[in-house]
Amino acid sequence: MLAQRGICLPAEFTYLNLGKVRNKGFEVSLDHSVSRGVNAFTNYSWQGDPETRDSRTPASELAMPPHHRFNAGVNVNQRRFLGSASVNYTSKAFWTDVLSEPYHGYTDAFTMVNGTVGWKWLNGKLITSLKGTNLLNDDNSQGGIQQHIFGDIITRTVVGEVRYSF
């Protein structure tokens, strides 16, 4: 995205903490063992806009984190089968990080659905699985999900995996 606009990253840069900033937020979560080998989880967090605590911190240097994040999922690990499913939501954010204003920018809100299904062979010594990321192919203005302004664009991905334990 930056390269398309003719913006290249510098080879060197430094960053200095300029002043005091107050961040406020909270998180609530629940983990539950549904049965032997089946676990579920959910969590929600909220974070407010940061507040400068002195005049040394320029407002242009403040990142605006996602206000809302929500995750829920289930994990299964049985004798012959394993699997997981999760949904993750993150609201839009404004990233400033350590570079100057041409490198600042927003990431859109996104919902990502991930899943895994797998089978165990040879008493668990061999495991084959399919892992999917962004299964619904959430397609925001970036052409996929971007979790950070310098982050990769995440589109639907399905990967096969074979693991063998010696």
N, CA, C and O of each residue as an XYZ file, in Angstrom:
664
protein
N       0.817     -1.178      0.000
C       0.000      0.000      0.000
C       0.870      1.253      0.000
O       0.600      2.178     -0.767
N       1.896      1.311      0.831
C       2.768      2.483      0.859
C       3.566      2.607     -0.432
O       3.729      3.706     -0.963
N       4.062      1.482     -0.935
C       4.852      1.514     -2.159
C       4.015      1.999     -3.336
O       4.532      2.670     -4.230
N       2.729      1.665     -3.344
C       1.839      2.115     -4.408
C       1.701      3.638     -4.404
O       1.458      4.249     -5.445
N       1.857      4.245     -3.225
C       1.776      5.705     -3.105
C       3.148      6.363     -3.244
O       3.270      7.575     -3.066
N       4.182      5.580     -3.560
C       5.518      6.130     -3.736
C       6.256      6.390     -2.436
O       7.222      7.153     -2.421
N       5.822      5.772     -1.340
C       6.459      5.971     -0.039
C       7.335      4.764      0.264
O       6.852      3.632      0.270
N       8.618      4.998      0.516
C       9.559      3.934      0.841
C      10.010      4.099      2.287
O      10.122      5.218      2.787
N      10.266      2.977      2.951
C      10.717      3.018      4.339
C      12.163      3.497      4.415
O      12.978      3.148      3.561
N      12.488      4.300      5.439
C      13.881      4.743      5.587
C      14.763      3.590      6.058
O      14.282      2.635      6.668
N      16.055      3.693      5.768
C      17.005      2.664      6.183
C      17.303      2.764      7.679
O      17.605      1.756      8.317
N      17.222      3.965      8.239
C      17.499      4.171      9.659
C      16.502      5.152     10.235
O      16.042      6.060      9.542
N      16.167      4.970     11.510
C      15.333      5.933     12.212
C      15.512      5.737     13.714
O      15.935      4.670     14.160
N      15.198      6.744     14.472
C      15.234      6.664     15.928
C      13.898      7.155     16.460
O      13.147      7.839     15.765
N      13.619      6.798     17.696
C      12.371      7.205     18.312
C      12.652      7.590     19.761
O      13.448      6.942     20.441
N      12.003      8.633     20.218
C      12.187      9.136     21.566
C      10.826      9.293     22.219
O       9.916      9.870     21.624
N      10.675      8.783     23.447
C       9.448      9.035     24.196
C       9.403     10.518     24.530
O      10.330     11.053     25.138
N       8.327     11.177     24.132
C       8.265     12.628     24.261
C       7.564     13.112     25.522
O       7.800     14.244     25.946
N       6.730     12.317     26.121
C       6.000     12.771     27.296
C       5.106     11.667     27.835
O       5.233     10.500     27.464
N       4.199     12.065     28.720
C       3.328     11.106     29.389
C       1.993     10.991     28.652
O       1.412     11.979     28.203
N       1.534      9.744     28.547
C       0.258      9.446     27.915
C      -0.493      8.484     28.830
O       0.098      7.558     29.385
N      -1.793      8.705     28.983
C      -2.613      7.796     29.788
C      -3.505      6.994     28.851
O      -4.194      7.546     27.992
N      -3.476      5.679     29.036
C      -4.337      4.768     28.291
C      -5.332      4.138     29.247
O      -4.975      3.767     30.365
N      -6.584      4.017     28.813
C      -7.619      3.400     29.632
C      -8.295      2.301     28.839
O      -8.478      2.412     27.627
N      -8.662      1.241     29.537
C      -9.369      0.155     28.885
C      -9.673     -0.951     29.874
O      -9.319     -0.871     31.050
N     -10.334     -1.984     29.378
C     -10.602     -3.154     30.210
C     -10.737     -4.382     29.311
O     -10.931     -4.272     28.100
N     -10.629     -5.546     29.934
C     -10.801     -6.807     29.220
C     -11.538     -7.776     30.125
O     -11.313     -7.818     31.334
N     -12.415     -8.546     29.523
C     -13.122     -9.599     30.236
C     -13.032    -10.867     29.398
O     -13.168    -10.819     28.176
N     -12.804    -12.001     30.055
C     -12.659    -13.242     29.295
C     -13.232    -14.417     30.069
O     -13.384    -14.365     31.290
N     -13.544    -15.472     29.340
C     -14.069    -16.697     29.922
C     -13.465    -17.870     29.168
O     -13.541    -17.939     27.941
N     -12.872    -18.779     29.903
C     -12.386    -20.044     29.355
C     -13.156    -21.152     30.045
O     -13.324    -21.128     31.265
N     -13.631    -22.137     29.266
C     -14.444    -23.195     29.856
C     -14.081    -24.543     29.236
O     -13.980    -24.679     28.017
N     -13.889    -25.531     30.107
C     -13.673    -26.895     29.653
C     -15.052    -27.538     29.510
O     -15.680    -27.898     30.507
N     -15.518    -27.682     28.279
C     -16.850    -28.211     28.009
C     -16.912    -29.684     28.386
O     -17.863    -30.133     29.025
N     -15.902    -30.418     27.989
C     -15.757    -31.829     28.336
C     -14.297    -32.190     28.168
O     -13.480    -31.353     27.784
N     -13.973    -33.439     28.455
C     -12.580    -33.853     28.273
C     -12.215    -33.717     26.800
O     -12.814    -34.374     25.948
N     -11.241    -32.873     26.496
C     -10.788    -32.685     25.128
C     -11.529    -31.614     24.355
O     -11.250    -31.413     23.173
N     -12.479    -30.909     24.995
C     -13.204    -29.834     24.312
C     -13.172    -28.599     25.209
O     -13.690    -28.619     26.325
N     -12.564    -27.528     24.713
C     -12.459    -26.280     25.462
C     -13.015    -25.136     24.617
O     -12.886    -25.133     23.393
N     -13.627    -24.176     25.282
C     -14.171    -23.006     24.593
C     -13.657    -21.747     25.283
O     -13.323    -21.766     26.468
N     -13.599    -20.658     24.529
C     -13.143    -19.398     25.107
C     -13.865    -18.243     24.440
O     -14.348    -18.357     23.314
N     -13.932    -17.134     25.151
C     -14.410    -15.883     24.587
C     -13.772    -14.750     25.370
O     -13.496    -14.891     26.561
N     -13.538    -13.633     24.706
C     -13.029    -12.460     25.409
C     -13.415    -11.205     24.637
O     -13.640    -11.226     23.427
N     -13.480    -10.125     25.385
C     -13.781     -8.816     24.812
C     -12.874     -7.806     25.496
O     -12.645     -7.881     26.703
N     -12.358     -6.860     24.717
C     -11.592     -5.771     25.317
C     -12.004     -4.458     24.672
O     -12.365     -4.396     23.497
N     -11.936     -3.420     25.480
C     -12.214     -2.067     25.034
C     -11.030     -1.204     25.439
O     -10.519     -1.322     26.552
N     -10.599     -0.339     24.534
C      -9.533      0.606     24.850
C      -9.937      1.971     24.327
O     -10.325      2.112     23.168
N      -9.845      2.977     25.189
C     -10.189      4.342     24.820
C      -9.049      5.023     24.087
O      -7.945      4.487     23.993
N      -9.327      6.206     23.573
C      -8.277      6.998     22.936
C      -7.271      7.439     23.996
O      -7.669      7.790     25.107
N      -5.990      7.428     23.679
C      -4.987      7.865     24.654
C      -5.125      9.358     24.935
O      -5.554     10.135     24.082
N      -4.751      9.733     26.149
C      -4.806     11.139     26.565
C      -3.391     11.614     26.876
O      -2.655     10.960     27.616
N      -3.017     12.756     26.306
C      -1.706     13.312     26.637
C      -1.769     13.893     28.040
O      -2.784     14.471     28.431
N      -0.693     13.742     28.796
C      -0.646     14.206     30.183
C       0.249     15.428     30.343
O       0.370     15.970     31.441
N       0.872     15.861     29.258
C       1.683     17.076     29.296
C       1.787     17.624     27.877
O       1.362     16.967     26.926
N       2.336     18.799     27.730
C       2.380     19.474     26.428
C       3.523     18.998     25.540
O       3.634     19.450     24.400
N       4.380     18.095     26.031
C       5.517     17.634     25.231
C       5.123     16.589     24.196
O       5.893     16.320     23.273
N       3.952     16.002     24.329
C       3.534     14.935     23.425
C       2.669     15.501     22.310
O       1.534     15.902     22.566
N       3.169     15.544     21.086
C       2.347     16.055     19.986
C       1.201     15.098     19.673
O       1.403     13.885     19.613
N       0.011     15.634     19.475
C      -1.166     14.811     19.169
C      -0.950     13.987     17.906
O      -1.514     12.900     17.774
N      -0.143     14.488     16.976
C       0.091     13.766     15.724
C       0.884     12.475     15.930
O       0.948     11.640     15.029
N       1.480     12.308     17.098
C       2.265     11.111     17.382
C       1.460     10.035     18.111
O       1.988      8.957     18.383
N       0.199     10.306     18.430
C      -0.605      9.348     19.179
C      -1.298      8.368     18.248
O      -1.982      8.767     17.306
N      -1.117      7.096     18.519
C      -1.861      6.056     17.808
C      -3.239      5.938     18.456
O      -3.386      6.146     19.660
N      -4.226      5.610     17.665
C      -5.575      5.378     18.171
C      -5.850      3.881     18.031
O      -6.118      3.393     16.933
N      -5.782      3.163     19.139
C      -5.907      1.707     19.063
C      -7.328      1.300     18.677
O      -8.247      2.118     18.722
N      -7.505      0.041     18.300
C      -8.870     -0.435     18.086
C      -9.652     -0.253     19.390
O      -9.174     -0.628     20.461
N     -10.835      0.313     19.298
C     -11.640      0.482     20.511
C     -12.216     -0.851     20.973
O     -12.361     -1.079     22.174
N     -12.544     -1.730     20.037
C     -13.201     -3.000     20.375
C     -12.456     -4.170     19.759
O     -12.037     -4.134     18.602
N     -12.304     -5.214     20.576
C     -11.765     -6.490     20.099
C     -12.596     -7.595     20.739
O     -12.881     -7.562     21.936
N     -12.975     -8.563     19.933
C     -13.774     -9.683     20.420
C     -13.240    -10.961     19.796
O     -12.959    -11.005     18.598
N     -13.101    -11.993     20.604
C     -12.636    -13.302     20.133
C     -13.486    -14.388     20.777
O     -13.854    -14.284     21.947
N     -13.793    -15.421     20.019
C     -14.496    -16.578     20.561
C     -14.056    -17.799     19.774
O     -13.766    -17.715     18.580
N     -14.010    -18.933     20.456
C     -13.597    -20.129     19.740
C     -13.767    -21.383     20.551
O     -14.103    -21.357     21.735
N     -13.526    -22.474     19.878
C     -13.587    -23.790     20.502
C     -12.415    -24.619     19.976
O     -12.050    -24.525     18.804
N     -11.834    -25.428     20.858
C     -10.733    -26.331     20.510
C     -11.132    -27.751     20.894
O     -11.666    -27.980     21.979
N     -10.873    -28.697     20.008
C     -11.201    -30.099     20.241
C      -9.931    -30.914     20.073
O      -9.208    -30.754     19.090
N      -9.661    -31.784     21.029
C      -8.497    -32.672     20.953
C      -8.921    -34.034     21.497
O      -8.867    -34.280     22.702
N      -9.343    -34.913     20.588
C      -9.807    -36.248     20.954
C      -8.748    -37.283     20.576
O      -7.666    -36.937     20.101
N      -9.075    -38.556     20.794
C      -8.110    -39.622     20.519
C      -7.713    -39.667     19.045
O      -6.531    -39.833     18.744
N      -8.668    -39.522     18.111
C      -8.362    -39.612     16.688
C      -8.592    -38.317     15.918
O      -8.218    -38.222     14.749
N      -9.194    -37.331     16.548
C      -9.613    -36.115     15.849
C      -9.156    -34.888     16.623
O      -9.123    -34.887     17.853
N      -8.805    -33.842     15.877
C      -8.543    -32.554     16.510
C      -9.119    -31.467     15.616
O      -9.258    -31.645     14.406
N      -9.444    -30.361     16.221
C      -9.991    -29.270     15.434
C     -10.110    -28.010     16.263
O     -10.017    -28.035     17.491
N     -10.316    -26.913     15.567
C     -10.544    -25.642     16.243
C     -11.322    -24.741     15.302
O     -11.269    -24.889     14.081
N     -12.035    -23.816     15.891
C     -12.745    -22.792     15.129
C     -12.722    -21.530     15.967
O     -12.902    -21.581     17.184
N     -12.499    -20.389     15.313
C     -12.487    -19.131     16.049
C     -12.985    -18.005     15.161
O     -12.873    -18.050     13.936
N     -13.536    -16.996     15.814
C     -13.931    -15.767     15.143
C     -13.302    -14.617     15.921
O     -13.335    -14.596     17.151
N     -12.731    -13.664     15.194
C     -12.031    -12.536     15.798
C     -12.508    -11.255     15.127
O     -12.505    -11.142     13.901
N     -12.919    -10.293     15.948
C     -13.322     -8.989     15.414
C     -12.419     -7.926     16.016
O     -12.139     -7.949     17.214
N     -11.959     -6.989     15.185
C     -11.176     -5.842     15.634
C     -11.704     -4.608     14.919
O     -11.840     -4.605     13.695
N     -12.004     -3.554     15.685
C     -12.472     -2.308     15.062
C     -11.298     -1.562     14.443
O     -10.142     -1.930     14.653
N     -11.596     -0.511     13.680
C     -10.535      0.222     12.982
C      -9.559      0.846     13.981
O      -9.893      1.077     15.143
N      -8.351      1.109     13.497
C      -7.305      1.692     14.342
C      -6.475      2.660     13.514
O      -6.399      2.549     12.290
N      -5.855      3.613     14.204
C      -4.934      4.553     13.557
C      -3.545      4.300     14.112
O      -3.332      4.390     15.321
N      -2.591      3.982     13.231
C      -1.239      3.603     13.631
C      -0.259      4.726     13.318
O      -0.216      5.229     12.196
N       0.535      5.118     14.327
C       1.603      6.084     14.108
C       2.961      5.440     14.274
O       3.910      5.820     13.588
N       3.075      4.491     15.152
C       4.329      3.792     15.420
C       5.499      4.748     15.562
O       5.406      5.738     16.287
N       6.598      4.463     14.877
C       7.835      5.206     15.123
C       8.271      6.080     13.964
O       9.295      6.755     14.070
N       7.555      6.094     12.889
C       7.974      6.877     11.732
C       7.145      8.151     11.626
O       6.217      8.355     12.409
N       7.471      9.002     10.670
C       6.793     10.290     10.506
C       5.441     10.127      9.800
O       5.069      9.031      9.380
N       4.720     11.249      9.682
C       3.343     11.224      9.200
C       3.088     10.516      7.872
O       2.023      9.915      7.735
N       3.976     10.541      6.892
C       3.658      9.799      5.665
C       3.462      8.297      5.894
O       2.886      7.610      5.050
N       3.942      7.788      7.037
C       3.838      6.363      7.345
C       2.684      6.058      8.298
O       2.470      4.894      8.640
N       1.949      7.056      8.728
C       0.810      6.845      9.613
C      -0.392      6.426      8.781
O      -0.457      6.716      7.586
N      -1.330      5.754      9.403
C      -2.526      5.401      8.651
C      -3.470      4.510      9.417
O      -3.139      3.957     10.466
N      -4.663      4.388      8.855
C      -5.719      3.568      9.454
C      -5.681      2.145      8.913
O      -5.284      1.899      7.774
N      -6.103      1.224      9.759
C      -6.478     -0.112      9.311
C      -7.974     -0.225      9.528
O      -8.496      0.247     10.537
N      -8.662     -0.848      8.587
C     -10.110     -1.001      8.678
C     -10.483     -2.029      9.729
O      -9.675     -2.882     10.095
N     -11.715     -1.939     10.209
C     -12.269     -2.981     11.074
C     -12.333     -4.276     10.267
O     -12.484     -4.247      9.045
N     -12.219     -5.404     10.954
C     -12.304     -6.684     10.245
C     -12.843     -7.767     11.163
O     -12.769     -7.677     12.388
N     -13.384     -8.787     10.528
C     -13.790    -10.013     11.211
C     -13.076    -11.154     10.521
O     -13.181    -11.316      9.305
N     -12.351    -11.943     11.291
C     -11.606    -13.062     10.722
C     -12.127    -14.356     11.331
O     -12.261    -14.473     12.549
N     -12.420    -15.326     10.469
C     -12.853    -16.651     10.895
C     -11.760    -17.639     10.502
O     -11.356    -17.706      9.341
N     -11.287    -18.405     11.483
C     -10.219    -19.374     11.264
C     -10.687    -20.759     11.704
O     -11.561    -20.870     12.564
N     -10.127    -21.792     11.138
C     -10.492    -23.144     11.544
C      -9.433    -24.150     11.194
O      -8.632    -23.948     10.282
N      -9.440    -25.242     11.934
C      -8.528    -26.363     11.710
C      -9.309    -27.650     11.894
O     -10.149    -27.754     12.788
N      -9.030    -28.622     11.053
C      -9.573    -29.960     11.221
C      -8.426    -30.929     10.968
O      -7.674    -30.773     10.006
N      -8.296    -31.936     11.839
C      -7.169    -32.851     11.692
C      -7.476    -34.243     12.208
O      -8.421    -34.456     12.969
N      -6.653    -35.184     11.773
C      -6.805    -36.567     12.175
C      -5.473    -37.085     12.699
O      -4.402    -36.701     12.228
N      -5.572    -37.975     13.695
C      -4.385    -38.584     14.287
C      -4.278    -40.023     13.802
O      -5.269    -40.752     13.746
N      -3.067    -40.413     13.456
C      -2.773    -41.749     12.947
C      -1.639    -42.342     13.779
O      -0.917    -41.614     14.460
N      -1.487    -43.645     13.724
C      -0.367    -44.334     14.406
C      -0.286    -43.945     15.875
O       0.779    -43.585     16.376
N      -1.431    -44.022     16.561
C      -1.514    -43.673     17.988
C      -1.039    -42.249     18.269
O      -0.420    -41.992     19.301
N      -1.324    -41.339     17.367
C      -0.990    -39.936     17.573
C       0.399    -39.539     17.118
O       0.765    -38.369     17.233
N       1.188    -40.480     16.601
C       2.540    -40.130     16.142
C       2.497    -39.361     14.820
O       3.403    -38.578     14.535
N       1.463    -39.573     14.018
C       1.287    -38.889     12.750
C      -0.026    -38.106     12.806
O      -1.077    -38.662     13.125
N       0.049    -36.814     12.494
C      -1.147    -35.970     12.496
C      -1.226    -35.261     11.151
O      -0.268    -34.621     10.716
N      -2.369    -35.380     10.503
C      -2.617    -34.645      9.264
C      -3.732    -33.639      9.544
O      -4.694    -33.944     10.249
N      -3.592    -32.445      8.988
C      -4.613    -31.427      9.254
C      -4.711    -30.431      8.111
O      -3.787    -30.271      7.313
N      -5.862    -29.766      8.055
C      -6.099    -28.632      7.173
C      -6.346    -27.426      8.057
O      -7.156    -27.484      8.982
N      -5.648    -26.326      7.775
C      -5.782    -25.110      8.570
C      -6.226    -23.984      7.656
O      -5.618    -23.741      6.613
N      -7.282    -23.303      8.048
C      -7.799    -22.202      7.246
C      -7.753    -20.892      8.003
O      -8.094    -20.835      9.185
N      -7.328    -19.833      7.317
C      -7.261    -18.481      7.881
C      -8.139    -17.570      7.033
O      -8.137    -17.661      5.806
N      -8.888    -16.694      7.692
C      -9.789    -15.754      7.015
C     -10.708    -16.523      6.058
O     -10.816    -16.186      4.879
N     -11.362    -17.551      6.583
C     -12.154    -18.457      5.762
C     -13.293    -17.769      5.022
O     -13.663    -18.202      3.930
N     -13.859    -16.702      5.594
C     -14.932    -15.987      4.906
C     -14.384    -14.942      3.948
O     -15.144    -14.241      3.280
N     -13.064    -14.842      3.884
C     -12.356    -13.915      3.004
C     -12.858    -12.482      3.170
O     -13.175    -11.806      2.192
N     -12.925    -12.024      4.440
C     -13.297    -10.633      4.719
C     -12.430     -9.759      3.825
O     -11.203     -9.851      3.848
N     -13.075     -8.921      3.048
C     -12.377     -8.164      2.007
C     -12.663     -6.680      2.197
O     -13.605     -6.145      1.611
N     -11.849     -6.013      3.016
C     -12.050     -4.575      3.215
C     -11.366     -3.806      2.092
O     -10.991     -4.395      1.078
N     -11.205     -2.527      2.258
C     -10.662     -1.690      1.180
C      -9.229     -2.051      0.795
O      -8.755     -1.615     -0.254
N      -8.530     -2.831      1.611
C      -7.155     -3.213      1.307
C      -7.104     -4.468      0.436
O      -6.024     -4.851     -0.014
N      -8.239     -5.116      0.190
C      -8.252     -6.359     -0.569
C      -8.151     -7.578      0.320
O      -8.036     -8.693     -0.188
N      -8.189     -7.410      1.601
C      -8.111     -8.478      2.595
C      -7.998     -7.822      3.953
O      -8.257     -6.627      4.089
N      -7.618     -8.580      4.949
C      -7.480     -8.064      6.311
C      -6.059     -7.559      6.512
O      -5.096     -8.246      6.170
N      -5.929     -6.358      7.066
C      -4.624     -5.816      7.433
C      -4.685     -5.462      8.915
O      -5.414     -4.551      9.310
N      -3.916     -6.185      9.739
C      -3.968     -5.999     11.188
C      -3.121     -4.835     11.674
O      -3.318     -4.363     12.794
N      -2.192     -4.365     10.871
C      -1.309     -3.261     11.223
C      -0.982     -2.517      9.936
O      -0.949     -3.131      8.869
N      -0.740     -1.213     10.006
C      -0.518     -0.414      8.805
C       0.650     -0.936      7.977
O       0.662     -0.748      6.761
N       1.639     -1.589      8.601
C       2.740     -2.199      7.862
C       2.553     -3.705      7.713
O       3.448     -4.397      7.228
N       1.396     -4.213      8.128
C       1.168     -5.653      8.102
C       0.811     -6.175      6.721
O       0.400     -5.424      5.837
N       0.977     -7.463      6.560
C       0.598     -8.123      5.322
C      -0.917     -8.072      5.151
O      -1.655     -7.915      6.124
N      -1.372     -8.205      3.916
C      -2.786     -8.320      3.611
C      -3.128     -9.806      3.715
O      -2.555    -10.632      3.004
N      -4.062    -10.140      4.601
C      -4.417    -11.529      4.849
C      -5.683    -11.857      4.066
O      -6.752    -11.315      4.346
N      -5.559    -12.738      3.094
C      -6.710    -13.221      2.345
C      -6.958    -14.672      2.760
O      -6.203    -15.233      3.554
N      -8.013    -15.271      2.223
C      -8.311    -16.665      2.579
C      -7.099    -17.534      2.246
O      -6.547    -17.471      1.147
N      -6.704    -18.342      3.220
C      -5.582    -19.257      3.052
C      -5.957    -20.599      3.657
O      -6.461    -20.655      4.778
N      -5.716    -21.673      2.928
C      -5.910    -23.027      3.442
C      -4.597    -23.774      3.235
O      -4.049    -23.809      2.133
N      -4.104    -24.372      4.324
C      -2.808    -25.045      4.296
C      -2.981    -26.457      4.826
O      -3.665    -26.670      5.827
N      -2.361    -27.428      4.154
C      -2.307    -28.785      4.657
C      -1.037    -28.993      5.457
O       0.020    -28.468      5.107
N      -1.143    -29.758      6.528
C       0.020    -29.969      7.398
C       0.123    -31.450      7.753
O      -0.883    -32.113      8.006
N       1.343    -31.951      7.767
C       1.634    -33.303      8.211
C       2.712    -33.198      9.271
O       3.785    -32.647      9.024
N       2.425    -33.731     10.463
C       3.404    -33.727     11.558
C       3.663    -35.154     11.990
O       2.739    -35.955     12.133
N       4.921    -35.459     12.193
C       5.298    -36.791     12.668
C       6.173    -36.626     13.912
O       7.144    -35.870     13.899
N       5.826    -37.334     14.978
C       6.607    -37.310     16.217
C       7.510    -38.520     16.271
O       7.043    -39.645     16.096
N       8.783    -38.316     16.507
C       9.752    -39.420     16.587
C       9.846    -39.934     18.000
O      10.608    -40.862     18.269
